[in-house]
Amino acid sequence: MLMKKRKRSGQNFWDAEYKDGDYLSLSINPSGDLEKFTRWLIREQGKSLLNVTSSVLDLGCGNGRNLIWLAESFGVHGVGYDISSEAVKQARQLTESRDLQLSYEASSIARPIPLEDDSQNLVLDMMTSHFLNETQRADLFKEIHRVLKPGGFLFYKTFLLDEDSNAKRLIEENPTDEKNTYIHPNIGVAEHVSTEDEIEDQYGQYFEIHKIHKSHRHKGKHGKRRSISVYMQKT
C-alpha cells in the first residue's frame, strides 16, 4: 500500500527542499525579473546604485544566486538572510570560491533587521515576505525603509491575486483568519496573496513607486500563478 507523503512545514520544508529539490525547481542562475529591474535602474540612475560602493540586502536569499550575480556583475557587497540553514550553507559554498564581499545568515525576516539606519543602497524582497502575517509584513516594511539610504531602491516581487483563479481557489479551499491568505497545501504555512491596490496603499506610505510589472509566467503544482514586481524608491 502506498503511503501518503508527509507534509513538512516552515524551516524544515525549506531545508529539505534545498537538499532534495522535491517541490520547486531551484536554480543557481539569477532571477530574470531582477535582471530586468537592474537594466531599468541603470537606464534611470546609471550605475550610481550598482557599483563597488553599493550595499545590497537580500531578504530570503536562498542559495545566494541573486546576490552573487549582483556582486559579479556590478561589484556590490551585501548580506543575505534566509530561514533555511541549508540554503545559507549552499550560498556560502557558492560564494567561497569567488572573491566576493558577501555574507549570509540563517535568520527569519520577521525579526528586526540587524543593520544600521540608511545603510543599504538596494533591498530585495522577492517571493519572501508573503509568508509573514499582516503585522509582521507591516513591521518589515518599516525596517526596509529604515535601513535603505535616501534614494535607495526596494525591488519587491510577490504573488498577485488580481485575475488569478488558482490563488482564489487556494484561499477558498485552505482559508486562514487573514484576508487573502491561505494555508499552503505543500508547505503547511500561511501564504498571503496581494492585490495591486493593497501594495500601492501599503508601500505608498514609505516609498515612491516608479514601475509595476505583472507576469503570468510563474507555474507550479497548483497551476499558473500571477506575480507582480514593483520598483520602489525611498525618498
N, C-alpha and C positions, 0 to 999 in steps of 0.2 A: 504494500500500500504506500502511495506517495505521501510524504509529509509536507504540510504547508510550510513555506519558508517563513521563518520567524522575522518579524519586522524589528529593525534597530531604530533607535531614536537619538536625536541630537548629536553630541560629540562622538558617540560610539558609531553612529551611522557614517559620519564623515571619515572617521579613522579607517573603518572597513572599506569605504568607497575608494579612498586614496591607496589602499593596499591592493584591493581586488578589482576595482573598476566594474562592479556588478551592475550598477544602475545608470550612471552617467558616462558619457564618452569624454573623459578628461584629456586635456591636451597640454603640451608644453609650448605651444605657439601662442602669440598674443591674441587678444580679442580683436576681431575685425572692427567692432564698434569703437574700441579705444583707438585704433589706428586712424579711423575716420575722424574722431574727435581731435587728435593731435594735428592732423592735416588742417582742419578748420582753425584750430588755435594758432598755428603758425601763420595762416593767411591773415588772421585778425590781429595777432600780437607779435608776429615774428617769433624769435626764439627767446624772448625775454623771460618766459616761464619754463623753458625747456633747455637748460644748459648746465654746465658743471657746478653752478652755484645753487641750483634748484633742489629743493627738498620735496619728496613725494611721500604721502601716507596712503597705504593701500589697506582698506578695511575689508577683511575677508580675502586675504591674498592668495589662498590656496597654495599651489606649488611654486608660487613666485613668478609665474610666466609673464605677467604684465609689468611688474617692477623690473624684472631682468631685461625685458625688451626696451623699456624706457631708459634704463641705465646704459645699455649697449648702444642705443640709437642717439641719445642726447647727452649722455654723461651725468645724468642726475644721480643724486644719492637718495636714500629713503629707508622706510621701515614698513613692514607688513605685519598685520595681526590676523590670526585665524584661530577658530575654536578647536581645530583639529591639530593635535600634536604630530600626527603622521604627515599632514600636509606641510607643516612647518619643517619637519625633518627633510622632506623631499626638496623644499625650497632652499634650504641650507646646502643640500648636496648639489643642486643645480648651480648654485652661486659660487661654491667654494673653489671650483676650477677656473673661475673668471675673476679678473681684477676689478671688482665692483664694490662700491660703498653701500651695501645693502645689509639690513639686519631683519630678523623675523622673531616674533614672539607668539607663543601659543596662549591666546587670551580671548575672552569674549568681548565683543564690541559693545555689550550692554554696560560695561564698566566705564568710568571716566577715562579719557584718553591721557596717558601719562606723557604728554608733550607740552611744551611751553606755548603761551599765547602768541599768536601771529608768527608762527614758526614754519609753516608749510606753504609752498607755492601751489601745490596741487594735491587734492584728496580724491581718491577713488572709492566709490561705494557702488559696486557692481554686483547685483543679484545677491545682496548680503543682508541689508537692514530689514528686508521684508520678513525675516524670521523673528524680528523683535515685536513686542506688543506696542500698543499706541503710545503709552507713556515712555517706554524705552526709546522708541523712534524719535519722539519729541526731544528727549534728553540728548540723543546722539546728534540731531540736527544742530542743537546749541553748541555741542562740543566741537563739531566740524567747523562751525562758524568761528569759534574761539581760537582754534589752532591755525586756521588759514590766515595768511598775510592779507592785508588790504590789497585788493586787485587779484588775489589768488582765485583759482577755479576749483569747483567741485564737479567731477564727472559722475553722474548718477544714472544707474540703469536698474530697472526693476520690471516685474510683470505688470501688464496693463489690463485692467478689467474691461474697458470700453470695447465693445464688439467682439468679446472673447467668450464664445459659448461654452468652451471647455472649463474656463475659470468659473463661470456662473454655475455650471453643473457641480463642480467640486465644492463650491460654497453651499449649494443645496443639499448635497449628499453627506458632507462632513463639516457642518457648521460649528462655530465657536460663539462665545458671547460678544466678540468684537465684530463690528460691521466689516463686510468684505474680506473675511478671514475664514480659512478652513483648516482642518487638521490634514496635513499631507498624508495620503494613504500609504506611501512608502517610507517616508522618513519618520512619521509619527509625531511631528511637531506642528505648531501653528504656523501658517504662512499667509501673509497679507498680500492682497492684490489691490493696487492703487488705480484710481481714475485720474485722468489728466487734470480735472478741476481740483481734486484733492492735492495733487502735487503742487499746482500753482498756488493754492491757498496756503499750504504749509511752508513751502520753501520760499515763497514770495516775501515772507516776513523777514527773511535773513539774507536773501541773495537776489541779484538781478538775473533773471532767466533770459539767456541770449538765444537759445535754439532748442527745439524739441524734435526728436526724430523717432518715429514709430515704425515697428517692424512686425512682420508675421513669420519671421524665419525660424523662431525657436520651436523645435519639435521634440517631443518626449513621449513617454509611455502613455500619457494622458491626453494625447492629441496635440494639434498645432496650437501654440500659445503666442499671444501678443506680448511684445516687450516695448518699453519706452526708454529712450536715452535723452538725458537733459543736461545741457551745458549751462552752468551757473557760476556767477562771479560774486565774490564778496566785495561790496562797495565801501 
